């Protein structure tokens, strides 16, 4: 019974670190994109008093919008990864619990696993 339980949990132990590495890469991309976006905003705000900043205001706004769209796209991708991971993990966890109960009932029906007897001390 223990070996059966461990065999059901093995995919979970393998999938978790793989997911963690992938999400670490996605979060690094998001952080880099946020840094680029902040850089654009910081440059625009620091030059706001100069004529150059007013002349390029539309371009700066477009650049900032573009960087924010990139962040949004990366965050959506990270959310999809997290949703898929959560779905798979719940499916594995509840599926393994169902399989364990089924296997225990099967062993009990075959007579190789007993429920146990109540003993009074």
C-alpha angles and dihedrals in degrees: 000000000000092000090051091052092048091049089054093049096046095085089053092053090051098043097049099066092042090054091046093055092048093049091047089058092047092049090050090054090050091050092049091049091049090051091052090049092048090049091055092048093046092051092049093049094046092052096042093111095053126087090235092062092051091048091052098038095114092048091048091050091049091049091049091047090050092051091048091050089053090052091048092050092049092047090051089052091050090049091051091050091050092048092050091046092050091048093050093045093050091046091051094045097047092037091053090049090051091047091049092052091046092049092048091050090049092051091047091051091050090050096240094109122044127201091227134243130261112245123192117220 
